Amino acid sequence: MIQIELREKGERFCCRAQGHADYAKEGEDIVCAAVSSLLWAMKLALARLQREGRGEILSQELAPGRAELCFCARGDGRIRARELWRTVGDGLLFVEEEFPRCVQVHRTAPKGAERGECA
């Protein structure tokens, strides 16, 4: 099973994924392909936000069986990062709904106007 954690706290956005879908054999697993595609899209969008000066990528790793993407937003980058997190998160939740034995998504949203600091 792929375990995915999406966290948002103030300006900081982190996504961690670990495990394998085990829906089909390697190279033919559509669940793995769906999750990987969404995470690669997130990585590319975060790189664009960083190039535009709207934040900084704190960590990025996409490897078989694990992924980590953390971003610290600046200015209007917070709005764009939140939109990205919600869109990709919704996509991951859809995959979880369709394949609940293969994917589990945990989402942590901010409470109130709490601000998180980026180190």
C-alpha positions as CSV (number, residue, x, y, z in Angstrom):
1,M,0.0,0.0,0.0
2,I,1.1,3.6,-0.7
3,Q,0.8,5.8,2.3
4,I,0.7,9.5,1.5
5,E,0.8,12.4,3.9
6,L,0.0,15.9,2.8
7,R,0.7,18.6,5.4
8,E,0.1,22.3,5.2
9,K,1.1,24.7,8.0
10,G,1.3,28.4,7.2
11,E,3.9,28.9,4.4
12,R,5.1,25.3,4.6
13,F,3.7,22.5,2.4
14,C,5.0,18.9,2.6
15,C,4.1,15.7,0.9
16,R,5.5,12.3,1.8
17,A,4.7,9.0,0.2
18,Q,6.0,5.6,0.9
19,G,5.2,2.1,-0.2
20,H,4.0,0.3,-3.3
21,A,0.5,-0.1,-4.7
22,D,0.9,-3.8,-5.5
23,Y,-2.0,-3.6,-7.9
24,A,-0.2,-5.2,-10.8
25,K,3.4,-6.3,-11.6
26,E,6.1,-3.7,-11.9
27,G,5.8,-1.7,-15.1
28,E,2.1,-2.4,-15.4
29,D,0.7,-1.0,-12.2
30,I,-1.8,1.7,-13.1
31,V,-2.2,2.8,-9.5
32,C,1.5,3.4,-9.1
33,A,1.5,5.3,-12.4
34,A,-1.4,7.5,-11.3
35,V,0.3,8.5,-8.0
36,S,3.6,9.0,-9.6
37,S,2.1,11.2,-12.3
38,L,0.5,13.4,-9.7
39,L,3.7,13.7,-7.6
40,W,5.8,14.5,-10.7
41,A,3.3,17.2,-11.7
42,M,3.6,18.6,-8.1
43,K,7.4,18.6,-8.3
44,L,7.4,20.5,-11.7
45,A,4.9,23.0,-10.4
46,L,6.9,23.7,-7.3
47,A,10.0,24.2,-9.4
48,R,8.1,26.8,-11.4
49,L,7.0,28.6,-8.3
50,Q,10.6,28.6,-7.1
51,R,11.9,30.0,-10.4
52,E,9.3,32.7,-10.2
53,G,10.5,33.7,-6.7
54,R,7.4,32.6,-5.0
55,G,9.0,30.2,-2.6
56,E,11.8,27.7,-2.0
57,I,11.9,23.9,-2.4
58,L,13.2,22.6,0.9
59,S,13.4,19.0,-0.1
60,Q,12.5,16.9,-3.2
61,E,12.9,13.2,-3.8
62,L,11.0,11.0,-6.1
63,A,12.3,7.4,-6.0
64,P,10.7,4.0,-6.3
65,G,8.7,3.4,-3.1
66,R,9.2,6.8,-1.6
67,A,8.7,10.5,-2.3
68,E,9.2,13.7,-0.4
69,L,8.4,17.2,-1.6
70,C,8.5,20.2,0.9
71,F,8.1,23.8,-0.1
72,C,8.2,27.1,1.7
73,A,6.0,29.7,0.0
74,R,6.6,33.5,-0.1
75,G,4.1,36.2,-0.8
76,D,1.4,35.2,-3.3
77,G,3.2,31.9,-3.7
78,R,1.3,30.7,-0.6
79,I,-2.0,31.0,-2.5
80,R,-0.6,29.2,-5.5
81,A,1.0,26.5,-3.4
82,R,-2.3,25.9,-1.5
83,E,-4.2,25.6,-4.8
84,L,-1.6,23.1,-6.0
85,W,-1.8,21.1,-2.8
86,R,-5.6,21.0,-3.0
87,T,-5.6,20.0,-6.7
88,V,-3.0,17.3,-6.4
89,G,-4.5,16.2,-3.0
90,D,-7.9,15.9,-4.6
91,G,-6.3,13.7,-7.4
92,L,-4.7,11.5,-4.8
93,L,-7.9,11.2,-2.9
94,F,-9.7,10.1,-6.1
95,V,-7.0,7.4,-6.6
96,E,-7.6,6.3,-3.0
97,E,-11.4,6.2,-3.5
98,E,-10.9,4.0,-6.6
99,F,-8.2,1.8,-5.1
100,P,-8.6,1.8,-1.3
101,R,-6.5,-1.3,-0.8
102,C,-3.6,0.3,-2.7
103,V,-3.5,3.9,-1.5
104,Q,-4.2,5.8,1.8
105,V,-4.0,9.6,2.0
106,H,-3.7,11.5,5.2
107,R,-4.3,15.3,4.8
108,T,-3.4,17.8,7.5
109,A,-4.8,21.3,6.9
110,P,-4.1,24.5,8.8
111,K,-6.3,25.5,11.7
112,G,-7.4,29.1,11.6
113,A,-4.8,31.7,10.6
114,E,-1.9,29.7,12.0
115,R,1.5,30.5,10.4
116,G,4.3,28.0,10.1
117,E,7.9,29.1,9.8
118,C,10.2,27.7,7.2
119,A,13.6,26.9,8.3
